[in-house]
């Protein structure tokens, strides 16, 4: 048995090291696992459980979700199940098995794929998007190797079509993402003059259309209730209050809040000027009095003494800068502890961003203004929020004409006798 104190800390440290060095998870992912494991340890201690083993871990999941069907859980709950199961697996085996397909980027074409991936990294695409491209190109490369193709000069339309025949036609998204990855790869090679002709034009197009998910939004009174419940008497409470205000009132992404520096706060002009981490585009927003007062309260009475250029610091020594996962975690906790009924809604910083857009729509703010506030490049991205403006959609409803009884009484009708 392993004690939930020093032994438990050692267990989660060792499991985190395996995640980092064997499974190559990012530092932010490992930190998030350890944060939840410590939270679980505290909850077990409150229940009088001072020893941990895999049975305790599985009993913990039962206490959280009951007899659950994994497929019906929300994404957040699935993540919790996975995190706890990872610790149980490490406790039982002393190691962790990789559930990811191994990426194979060998040979000359593999080197070209690596150049393409580095290019995507330079464009600051999301890590998940880059992994997706790498995954599908790795599969394509395996197919080329099996066919004895080791030069891009031999990769043409018929080679690509031959590969598409090997894909599972039941999953349209697989074919779509495969084509997108191959097309982007070939276009990059042509632009870099690594191939002579633009063979990306020969990649067939599909009719796949993905509808963006309906954004999770909260009403103004729910957000205010969550803000009011934050305990501002503590150091972390002052920080969390300022962070939540920035997310709720200005709609900044978690990455931009985590990266906020003192140089971005223009007190004389009462503005916040940043270069958005996701898009690389500049954004200037008004520094609202409520937000400014929250930041000042944290800086004067909550922020540890530090030479860090970042505004928001972690709550524990050595008081380094905060990262996106930390911002997301504290907003999640603020919603949960406030008692607001989150239901099946996402409840992180992006939900506050969506809620701000929804509130602006309710106030009849024109779409170009909302686009500017959210820092979108154009209004196409902002149009996704129109679907949550139910009051305006109701104004577009048309009356349905009544159907005469003759229609139902005719031959083939419901009441035909």
C-alpha positions as CSV (number, residue, x, y, z in Angstrom):
1,X,0.0,0.0,0.0
2,X,1.2,3.5,-0.8
3,X,0.4,6.3,1.7
4,X,-1.4,9.4,0.5
5,X,1.3,11.8,1.5
6,X,5.0,11.4,0.7
7,X,4.4,8.0,-0.9
8,X,1.5,9.3,-2.9
9,X,3.5,12.4,-4.0
10,X,6.2,10.1,-5.2
11,X,3.7,7.9,-7.1
12,X,2.3,10.9,-9.0
13,X,5.7,12.3,-9.6
14,X,7.0,9.0,-11.1
15,X,3.8,8.5,-13.2
16,X,4.2,12.0,-14.5
17,X,7.8,11.4,-15.5
18,X,6.8,8.3,-17.5
19,X,4.1,10.4,-19.2
20,X,6.7,13.0,-20.1
21,X,9.7,10.9,-21.1
22,X,8.1,7.7,-22.4
23,X,4.8,8.8,-23.8
24,X,6.2,12.3,-24.8
25,X,3.3,14.2,-23.3
26,X,3.8,18.0,-23.0
27,X,4.7,19.7,-19.7
28,X,1.2,21.3,-19.5
29,X,-0.5,17.9,-20.0
30,X,1.7,16.3,-17.2
31,X,1.0,19.3,-14.9
32,X,-2.7,18.9,-15.5
33,X,-2.6,15.2,-14.6
34,X,-0.6,15.9,-11.4
35,X,-3.0,18.7,-10.4
36,X,-6.0,16.3,-10.6
37,X,-4.2,13.5,-8.9
38,X,-3.4,15.7,-5.9
39,X,-7.1,16.9,-5.9
40,X,-8.2,13.3,-5.9
41,X,-5.8,12.6,-3.0
42,X,-7.2,15.4,-0.9
43,X,-10.8,14.1,-1.5
44,X,-9.8,10.6,-0.5
45,X,-8.2,11.9,2.7
46,X,-11.5,13.8,3.5
47,X,-13.2,10.4,3.2
48,X,-10.8,8.9,5.7
49,X,-8.8,7.0,3.1
50,X,-5.1,7.3,3.7
51,X,-3.8,4.6,1.4
52,X,-3.9,4.4,-2.4
53,X,-4.1,1.4,-4.7
54,X,-5.8,0.7,-8.0
55,X,-8.9,-0.5,-6.3
56,X,-9.2,2.8,-4.4
57,X,-8.8,4.6,-7.7
58,X,-11.6,2.7,-9.3
59,X,-13.9,3.1,-6.3
60,X,-13.2,6.8,-6.5
61,X,-14.5,6.8,-10.1
62,X,-17.7,5.0,-8.9
63,X,-18.2,7.6,-6.3
64,X,-17.9,10.3,-8.9
65,X,-20.0,8.9,-11.7
66,X,-21.7,5.7,-10.4
67,X,-22.1,2.8,-12.8
68,X,-21.3,4.8,-15.9
69,X,-21.2,4.2,-19.6
70,X,-18.0,5.8,-20.8
71,X,-19.5,6.7,-24.2
72,X,-22.2,8.8,-22.7
73,X,-19.9,10.9,-20.5
74,X,-19.0,14.5,-21.3
75,X,-15.5,15.2,-22.6
76,X,-14.5,16.6,-19.2
77,X,-15.7,13.5,-17.4
78,X,-14.0,11.2,-19.9
79,X,-10.8,13.1,-19.2
80,X,-11.2,12.5,-15.5
81,X,-11.7,8.7,-16.0
82,X,-8.6,8.6,-18.2
83,X,-6.5,10.5,-15.7
84,X,-7.5,8.2,-12.8
85,X,-7.1,5.1,-14.9
86,X,-3.6,6.2,-15.9
87,X,-2.5,6.4,-12.2
88,X,-4.1,3.0,-11.5
89,X,-2.2,1.5,-14.5
90,X,1.1,2.9,-13.3
91,X,0.4,1.6,-9.7
92,X,-0.2,-1.9,-11.0
93,X,2.5,-2.2,-13.6
94,X,5.1,0.5,-12.8
95,X,4.8,1.7,-16.4
96,X,2.3,3.1,-19.0
97,X,1.5,1.7,-22.4
98,X,1.1,4.1,-25.2
99,X,-2.4,4.3,-26.8
100,X,-1.2,6.5,-29.6
101,X,-0.2,5.1,-33.0
102,X,3.5,5.4,-33.5
103,X,4.5,8.1,-36.0
104,X,6.8,6.8,-38.8
105,X,8.7,9.5,-40.7
106,X,11.6,7.5,-42.2
107,X,13.5,8.0,-45.4
108,X,13.7,11.0,-47.8
109,X,10.0,11.6,-47.9
110,X,9.9,11.3,-44.1
111,X,12.4,14.1,-43.9
112,X,10.2,16.3,-46.2
113,X,7.3,15.6,-43.9
114,X,9.4,16.7,-40.9
115,X,10.1,20.0,-42.8
116,X,6.4,20.5,-43.3
117,X,5.6,19.8,-39.7
118,X,8.2,22.4,-38.6
119,X,6.6,24.8,-41.0
120,X,3.2,24.3,-39.3
121,X,4.8,24.9,-35.9
122,X,6.2,28.2,-37.2
123,X,2.7,29.1,-38.2
124,X,1.7,28.6,-34.5
125,X,-1.1,26.1,-35.3
126,X,-2.6,24.2,-32.4
127,X,-0.6,21.2,-31.2
128,X,-3.6,19.0,-31.9
129,X,-3.8,20.2,-35.5
130,X,-0.1,19.6,-36.1
131,X,-0.4,16.1,-34.5
132,X,-3.4,15.4,-36.8
133,X,-1.4,16.3,-40.0
134,X,1.6,14.3,-38.8
135,X,-0.6,11.3,-38.0
136,X,-2.3,11.1,-41.5
137,X,0.9,11.8,-43.4
138,X,2.7,9.1,-41.4
139,X,0.0,6.6,-42.5
140,X,0.4,7.8,-46.1
141,X,4.1,7.4,-45.9
142,X,3.7,3.8,-44.7
143,X,1.6,3.1,-47.8
144,X,4.2,4.6,-50.0
145,X,7.0,2.5,-48.5
146,X,4.9,-0.6,-49.0
147,X,4.5,0.3,-52.6
148,X,8.3,0.9,-53.0
149,X,7.8,4.6,-53.6
150,X,10.7,6.6,-52.1
151,X,10.5,9.8,-54.2
152,X,7.9,12.6,-54.3
153,X,8.3,12.7,-58.1
154,X,6.5,9.4,-58.3
155,X,3.5,10.6,-56.1
156,X,0.7,11.6,-58.5
157,X,-3.0,11.5,-58.7
158,X,-3.3,7.8,-59.2
159,X,-1.0,7.0,-56.3
160,X,-3.2,9.1,-54.0
161,X,-6.4,7.6,-55.4
162,X,-4.9,4.1,-54.8
163,X,-4.2,5.1,-51.2
164,X,-7.8,6.4,-50.7
165,X,-9.2,3.0,-51.6
166,X,-7.5,1.5,-48.5
167,X,-9.3,3.9,-46.1
168,X,-12.5,3.0,-44.3
169,X,-15.3,4.5,-46.3
170,X,-17.6,4.4,-43.3
171,X,-15.7,7.3,-41.7
172,X,-15.9,10.4,-44.0
173,X,-13.8,12.5,-41.6
174,X,-10.8,10.1,-42.1
175,X,-10.8,10.6,-45.9
176,X,-11.4,14.4,-45.5
177,X,-8.5,14.9,-43.1
178,X,-6.2,12.6,-45.1
179,X,-6.9,14.6,-48.2
180,X,-6.4,17.9,-46.4
181,X,-3.0,16.7,-44.9
182,X,-1.7,15.4,-48.3
183,X,-2.9,18.6,-50.1
184,X,-1.2,20.9,-47.7
185,X,2.0,18.9,-47.7
186,X,2.2,18.9,-51.5
187,X,1.5,22.6,-51.8
188,X,4.2,23.3,-49.2
189,X,6.7,21.3,-51.2
190,X,5.8,23.2,-54.4
191,X,6.1,26.6,-52.7
192,X,9.5,25.6,-51.3
193,X,10.5,24.4,-54.8
194,X,11.2,20.9,-53.5
195,X,9.0,19.5,-56.3
196,X,8.7,20.8,-59.9
197,X,4.9,20.7,-60.3
198,X,2.1,21.6,-58.0
199,X,0.6,18.1,-57.6
200,X,-1.6,19.4,-54.8
201,X,-4.0,20.4,-57.6
202,X,-4.4,16.7,-58.5
203,X,-5.6,15.8,-55.0
204,X,-9.4,15.1,-55.3
205,X,-11.9,17.1,-53.3
206,X,-14.6,15.7,-51.1
207,X,-18.0,17.0,-50.1
208,X,-17.3,16.8,-46.4
209,X,-18.9,19.6,-44.4
210,X,-18.3,20.0,-40.7
211,X,-20.8,22.1,-38.8
212,X,-19.2,24.0,-35.9
213,X,-20.5,22.8,-32.5
214,X,-23.0,25.1,-30.8
215,X,-21.0,27.3,-28.4
216,X,-21.6,26.9,-24.7
217,X,-22.9,30.1,-23.3
218,X,-24.0,31.4,-19.8
219,X,-26.5,34.2,-19.1
220,X,-25.2,37.4,-17.6
221,X,-26.7,36.7,-14.1
222,X,-25.0,33.2,-14.1
223,X,-21.6,34.8,-14.9
224,X,-22.1,37.5,-12.3
225,X,-23.0,34.9,-9.7
226,X,-19.8,33.0,-10.4
227,X,-17.7,36.2,-10.2
228,X,-19.3,37.2,-6.9
229,X,-18.6,33.8,-5.4
230,X,-14.8,34.2,-5.8
231,X,-13.1,34.7,-2.5
232,X,-11.1,37.9,-2.9
233,X,-9.6,37.8,0.6
234,X,-6.9,35.3,-0.4
235,X,-3.9,35.9,-2.7
236,X,-5.1,33.4,-5.3
237,X,-8.6,34.7,-5.0
238,X,-7.5,38.2,-6.0
239,X,-5.7,36.7,-9.0
240,X,-8.6,34.5,-10.0
241,X,-11.0,37.4,-9.8
242,X,-8.9,39.5,-12.1
243,X,-8.5,36.7,-14.6
244,X,-12.2,35.8,-14.7
245,X,-13.1,39.4,-15.2
246,X,-10.7,39.7,-18.2
247,X,-12.2,36.5,-19.7
248,X,-15.8,37.5,-19.0
249,X,-15.7,41.3,-19.8
250,X,-13.1,41.4,-22.6
251,X,-13.4,37.8,-24.0
252,X,-9.6,37.2,-24.1
253,X,-8.5,33.6,-24.8
254,X,-6.8,31.7,-22.0
255,X,-3.5,31.7,-23.9
256,X,-3.6,35.5,-24.1
257,X,-4.5,35.9,-20.5
258,X,-1.6,33.6,-19.5
259,X,0.8,35.6,-21.7
260,X,-0.4,39.0,-20.6
261,X,2.6,41.2,-19.7
262,X,2.9,44.6,-17.9
263,X,3.8,46.2,-21.2
264,X,0.4,45.2,-22.6
265,X,-1.4,47.3,-19.9
266,X,-1.6,50.9,-21.2
267,X,-2.9,52.6,-18.1
268,X,-2.8,56.2,-19.5
269,X,-4.9,55.2,-22.5
270,X,-7.0,52.7,-20.5
271,X,-6.4,50.0,-23.1
272,X,-5.0,46.5,-23.3
273,X,-2.8,46.0,-26.4
274,X,-1.7,42.5,-27.2
275,X,-0.6,40.3,-30.1
276,X,-2.9,37.3,-30.1
277,X,-1.1,34.0,-29.5
278,X,-3.5,32.0,-31.7
279,X,-3.6,34.3,-34.8
280,X,-0.6,36.5,-34.3
281,X,-2.8,39.5,-35.1
282,X,-2.7,42.7,-32.9
283,X,-5.7,43.4,-30.7
284,X,-6.5,46.5,-28.6
285,X,-9.4,46.5,-26.1
286,X,-10.6,49.0,-23.6
287,X,-9.3,48.5,-20.1
288,X,-12.7,48.7,-18.3
289,X,-12.7,50.2,-14.8
290,X,-14.0,47.0,-13.2
291,X,-11.2,45.0,-14.9
292,X,-8.5,47.6,-14.1
293,X,-9.5,47.7,-10.4
294,X,-9.3,43.9,-10.2
295,X,-5.8,43.8,-11.7
296,X,-4.6,46.6,-9.4
297,X,-6.0,44.9,-6.4
298,X,-4.0,41.7,-7.3
299,X,-0.8,43.6,-8.1
300,X,-0.9,45.6,-4.9
301,X,-2.1,43.0,-2.4
302,X,-1.8,39.6,-4.0
303,X,1.0,39.2,-6.5
304,X,4.3,37.8,-5.1
305,X,7.4,39.9,-5.5
306,X,8.9,38.7,-8.7
307,X,10.9,40.0,-11.7
308,X,8.7,38.1,-14.1
309,X,7.3,40.3,-16.9
310,X,4.0,38.4,-16.8
311,X,1.1,39.9,-14.9
312,X,-0.3,36.6,-13.5
313,X,1.8,34.2,-11.5
314,X,1.3,30.8,-10.0
315,X,0.1,30.6,-6.4
316,X,3.0,28.5,-5.2
317,X,6.8,28.9,-5.0
318,X,8.8,29.5,-7.2
319,X,5.9,31.8,-8.5
320,X,6.5,31.4,-12.2
321,X,4.2,32.6,-15.0
322,X,0.8,30.9,-15.5
323,X,0.0,28.8,-18.6
324,X,-3.2,28.1,-20.6
325,X,-4.0,25.0,-18.6
326,X,-3.8,26.9,-15.3
327,X,-6.2,29.6,-16.6
328,X,-8.6,27.0,-17.8
329,X,-8.5,25.0,-14.6
330,X,-9.2,28.0,-12.3
331,X,-12.2,29.2,-14.4
332,X,-13.5,25.6,-14.3
333,X,-13.2,25.6,-10.5
334,X,-14.8,29.0,-10.2
335,X,-17.9,27.8,-12.1
336,X,-18.2,24.6,-10.1
337,X,-17.7,26.2,-6.7
338,X,-20.2,29.0,-7.5
339,X,-23.1,26.5,-7.6
340,X,-24.1,27.6,-11.2
341,X,-25.8,24.8,-13.0
342,X,-23.3,24.0,-15.7
343,X,-25.3,21.0,-17.0
344,X,-23.5,19.6,-20.1
345,X,-22.0,23.0,-21.0
346,X,-18.3,23.7,-21.2
347,X,-17.3,26.0,-18.4
348,X,-13.8,27.3,-19.1
349,X,-12.5,30.6,-20.4
350,X,-13.8,30.0,-23.9
351,X,-17.3,29.6,-22.6
352,X,-17.0,33.1,-21.1
353,X,-15.7,34.3,-24.5
354,X,-18.8,32.8,-26.2
355,X,-21.1,34.3,-23.5
356,X,-19.7,37.7,-24.2
357,X,-20.4,37.3,-27.9
358,X,-24.0,36.1,-27.1
359,X,-24.5,39.1,-24.8
360,X,-23.4,41.5,-27.5
361,X,-25.8,39.9,-30.0
362,X,-28.6,40.3,-27.5
363,X,-27.7,44.0,-27.2
364,X,-28.1,44.3,-31.1
365,X,-24.3,44.9,-31.6
366,X,-23.5,44.6,-35.3
367,X,-21.4,41.7,-36.4
368,X,-18.3,43.6,-37.5
369,X,-18.0,45.2,-34.0
370,X,-18.2,41.7,-32.3
371,X,-15.6,40.5,-34.8
372,X,-13.2,43.3,-33.7
373,X,-13.9,42.6,-30.0
374,X,-13.1,38.9,-30.3
375,X,-10.1,39.6,-32.5
376,X,-11.3,37.4,-35.4
377,X,-9.7,38.0,-38.8
378,X,-13.1,38.2,-40.5
379,X,-16.8,37.8,-39.7
380,X,-17.1,34.2,-40.9
381,X,-15.8,32.9,-37.6
382,X,-18.1,35.2,-35.7
383,X,-21.2,34.0,-37.6
384,X,-21.1,30.8,-35.6
385,X,-22.4,32.8,-32.6
386,X,-25.5,33.8,-34.5
387,X,-26.9,30.3,-33.7
388,X,-27.1,31.1,-30.0
389,X,-29.1,34.3,-30.6
390,X,-32.5,32.7,-30.1
391,X,-34.5,35.9,-29.7
392,X,-33.4,37.2,-33.1
393,X,-34.0,33.8,-34.7
394,X,-37.5,33.7,-33.4
395,X,-38.2,37.0,-35.2
396,X,-37.4,35.1,-38.4
397,X,-40.0,32.4,-37.8
398,X,-42.8,32.1,-40.5
399,X,-46.3,31.1,-39.9
400,X,-47.2,27.6,-41.1
401,X,-50.4,27.5,-43.1
402,X,-53.1,25.2,-41.8
403,X,-53.7,22.0,-43.8
404,X,-57.2,21.3,-44.8
405,X,-59.1,18.1,-43.7
406,X,-59.3,17.1,-47.4
407,X,-55.6,16.4,-47.5
408,X,-55.8,13.8,-44.7
409,X,-59.1,12.3,-46.1
410,X,-57.8,11.7,-49.6
411,X,-56.6,8.3,-50.8
412,X,-53.3,7.5,-49.0
413,X,-54.1,10.1,-46.2
414,X,-54.1,9.3,-42.5
415,X,-57.9,9.3,-42.3
416,X,-58.7,7.8,-45.6
417,X,-61.4,5.2,-45.3
